[in-house]
């Protein structure tokens, strides 16, 4: 379930070791629309929604974190689904996102993830490059991903904790 970034910061400040142990294997960080983010936040977070994307339904003008976890109600066996409807593991409530847009799978040879576009109308992108439908592409820490017009960044637990530490030093 998605949470505001501030909730993660609070848990991080309480007990960093416990926080890091409790993180999922992957996370997506969604930034609010440009008009609501201060310039200092843009330096800390390289990603934000693409122009013309609607505001997030969760958080309004605060960053939102989506864990890459399989929900018990999702029967899709290939991985962690991303889409607009509530039956996905990661729900991005935006009209540019297909009902079932893409999926993440663990990379068997690596400790990372693969992202596969499900043949979505508006496409999935990794670092600005549109993915071919049903062709898995590796993703790594800090990579910019886009689903339709919704832009997020991907982090492993260690990189996400380092991002929080950097942000809190400011």
C-alpha positions in Angstrom: 0.0 0.0 0.0 1.3 3.4 -0.9 2.4 5.8 1.9 3.4 9.4 2.1 7.1 9.9 2.2 6.8 11.7 5.5 5.7 8.4 7.1 8.9 6.8 6.0 10.9 9.7 7.3 9.3 9.4 10.7 10.1 5.6 10.9 13.6 6.3 9.7 14.2 8.9 12.4 12.8 6.6 15.1 15.1 3.6 14.3 17.2 3.5 11.1 18.2 -0.2 11.4 14.7 -1.4 12.1 13.4 0.9 9.3 15.9 -0.6 6.7 15.1 -4.2 7.8 11.4 -3.5 7.2 11.7 -2.1 3.7 10.3 -4.1 0.7 12.8 -5.3 -2.0 11.9 -2.4 -4.2 10.2 1.0 -4.0 8.8 3.6 -6.4 9.0 7.2 -5.4 6.3 9.5 -7.0 6.8 13.2 -6.9 3.9 15.7 -7.0 3.4 18.1 -10.0 6.1 20.7 -10.5 4.0 23.6 -9.3 3.8 22.3 -5.8 7.5 21.3 -5.2 10.1 23.7 -3.9 13.4 24.0 -5.8 15.4 22.4 -3.0 13.1 19.3 -3.2 13.8 19.1 -6.9 17.6 18.9 -6.2 17.0 16.0 -3.7 14.5 14.2 -5.9 15.4 13.9 -9.6 11.9 12.8 -10.6 8.4 14.2 -10.8 5.3 13.8 -12.7 5.5 14.6 -16.4 3.8 17.8 -17.5 0.0 17.5 -17.8 -0.2 14.5 -15.5 -2.9 15.0 -12.9 -2.1 15.5 -9.2 -1.6 12.3 -7.1 -4.8 11.1 -5.4 -2.7 10.3 -2.3 -0.7 13.0 -0.7 -1.8 15.8 -3.0 1.4 17.8 -2.9 3.6 15.4 -0.9 5.8 12.7 -2.4 4.3 9.2 -2.2 6.2 5.8 -1.9 4.8 2.7 -3.5 6.3 -0.6 -2.2 7.0 -3.3 -4.8 5.1 -6.1 -3.1 2.7 -8.7 -4.4 -0.7 -8.3 -2.9 -2.7 -11.4 -1.8 -5.7 -10.5 -4.0 -3.7 -10.3 -7.3 -3.6 -13.6 -9.2 -1.1 -12.5 -11.9 1.7 -14.9 -11.5 4.5 -13.3 -13.5 5.2 -10.5 -11.0 4.1 -7.2 -9.3 1.5 -5.5 -11.5 1.2 -1.7 -12.2 -2.0 -0.2 -13.4 -4.9 2.2 -12.9 -7.4 -0.2 -11.4 -7.5 -1.4 -7.8 -6.7 -5.0 -8.5 -3.1 -4.1 -9.3 -0.2 -4.4 -6.8 0.8 -0.8 -7.5 -2.2 1.5 -8.3 -1.4 4.7 -10.3 -4.8 6.5 -10.5 -4.2 8.5 -13.6 -6.1 8.4 -16.9 -2.8 8.0 -18.9 -2.1 4.7 -17.1 -3.7 1.6 -18.6 -5.9 -0.7 -16.4 -3.0 -3.2 -16.5 0.0 -1.3 -17.6 3.2 -3.2 -16.8 4.7 -5.6 -14.3 7.9 -6.0 -12.2 9.6 -9.3 -11.8 12.7 -10.2 -9.7 15.8 -10.7 -11.9 16.9 -14.3 -11.2 20.5 -13.6 -12.2 20.8 -10.4 -10.2 19.4 -8.9 -7.0 17.4 -6.4 -9.0 14.1 -6.1 -10.9 13.0 -6.4 -14.5 10.2 -4.1 -15.8 7.9 -5.3 -18.6 5.3 -3.3 -20.4 2.0 -5.2 -20.8 1.2 -3.6 -24.2 -0.1 -0.4 -22.7 -1.6 2.3 -24.9 0.6 5.1 -23.6 3.7 3.1 -23.0 6.2 2.4 -20.2 9.6 4.1 -20.2 13.0 3.5 -18.5 15.3 6.5 -18.5 13.2 8.1 -21.3 13.3 5.1 -23.6 10.0 3.5 -24.5 9.9 -0.3 -23.7 8.9 -2.8 -26.3 5.7 -4.7 -25.2 6.4 -7.9 -23.2 10.2 -7.4 -23.4 11.7 -7.3 -19.8 14.2 -4.5 -19.1 16.4 -4.3 -16.0 15.9 -1.4 -13.7 18.4 0.0 -11.1 18.6 2.5 -8.3 17.5 6.0 -9.1 16.3 5.1 -12.6 13.5 7.2 -13.9 10.5 5.2 -14.9 7.3 6.4 -16.6 3.9 4.7 -16.9 1.8 6.8 -19.3 2.3 10.3 -18.0 3.2 9.3 -14.4 6.9 9.5 -13.6 8.5 7.7 -10.6 11.9 6.6 -9.6 13.0 3.1 -8.6 15.0 2.3 -5.4 16.3 -0.7 -3.7 16.0 -0.6 0.2 19.6 0.5 0.7 19.4 3.3 -1.9 16.1 4.5 -0.5 17.6 4.7 3.0 20.6 6.6 1.6 18.2 9.0 -0.2 16.4 9.7 3.1 19.7 10.2 4.9 20.8 12.7 2.2 17.5 14.5 2.4 17.6 14.8 6.1 21.1 16.3 6.1 19.9 19.4 4.2 
